[in-house]
Amino acid sequence: MVRVTKQDENTFQVKVEEGGSGSAHQVTLDDQYHKKLSGNIISKEELIKKSFEFLLEREPKESIMSSFDLKVINKFFPEFESFISMEH
């Protein structure tokens, strides 16, 4: 389960619970990148949740950085932006 909580306009706390354990992450997402990926059709929280679902299909929650900007995902997974853009 992925829960996203807004801390401020561009900062979000993400909690991932699976397999009887959890992890916590701090993610930043600016308006420009949000618009690029979602066209502002879905909320920042929903975009981050979908992004974590993408990550969790590719690596365990323990491998996800504890603090990062959402843009960094594309550096590790070049298919990220096109995948997310097609999701909504």
C-alpha positions in Angstrom: 0.0 0.0 0.0 1.3 3.5 -0.9 0.1 6.5 1.0 1.0 10.0 0.0 0.7 13.0 2.4 1.3 16.6 1.3 3.7 18.5 3.4 3.8 21.7 1.4 3.1 22.7 -2.2 6.1 20.7 -3.6 7.0 18.3 -0.8 5.3 15.0 0.0 5.7 12.2 2.5 5.3 8.7 1.1 4.7 5.6 3.2 5.0 2.2 1.6 3.7 -0.8 3.4 4.1 -4.3 2.1 5.1 -7.7 3.3 4.6 -6.7 7.0 7.1 -3.9 6.9 7.1 -0.3 5.8 9.4 2.4 4.4 9.1 6.2 4.4 10.2 8.6 1.7 10.2 12.4 1.1 9.6 13.3 -2.5 9.6 16.7 -4.2 7.6 17.5 -7.3 7.4 21.0 -8.8 4.5 22.4 -10.8 6.4 22.3 -14.1 7.2 18.6 -13.9 3.8 17.8 -12.6 2.3 19.5 -15.7 4.7 17.8 -18.1 3.9 14.3 -16.8 0.2 14.6 -16.1 -1.1 17.7 -18.0 -2.5 18.7 -14.5 -5.2 16.1 -15.1 -4.4 14.2 -11.9 -3.2 15.6 -8.6 0.4 15.7 -7.5 -0.4 13.1 -4.8 -1.9 10.7 -7.4 1.1 11.2 -9.7 3.5 10.4 -6.9 1.4 7.3 -6.0 1.5 6.0 -9.6 5.3 6.8 -9.7 5.8 4.6 -6.6 3.7 1.8 -8.1 6.0 2.0 -11.1 9.1 1.8 -8.9 7.8 -1.0 -6.8 7.3 -3.1 -10.0 11.0 -2.8 -10.6 12.7 -2.8 -7.2 12.0 -3.5 -3.5 10.8 -0.6 -1.4 14.1 -0.8 0.5 16.0 0.2 -2.7 14.0 3.4 -3.2 15.9 6.4 -2.0 14.5 8.0 1.2 14.5 11.5 -0.2 14.5 12.5 -3.9 12.9 14.7 -6.6 10.5 12.8 -8.8 12.6 13.8 -11.9 15.4 11.5 -10.8 13.3 8.4 -11.5 13.8 9.0 -15.2 17.6 8.9 -14.8 17.4 5.3 -13.5 14.4 4.2 -15.6 14.3 6.0 -19.0 10.9 4.6 -19.7 9.4 6.3 -16.7 8.1 9.5 -18.3 6.4 7.8 -21.2 4.9 5.1 -18.9 3.5 7.7 -16.5 2.2 9.9 -19.3 0.2 7.0 -20.7 -1.3 6.0 -17.3 -3.9 8.7 -17.0 
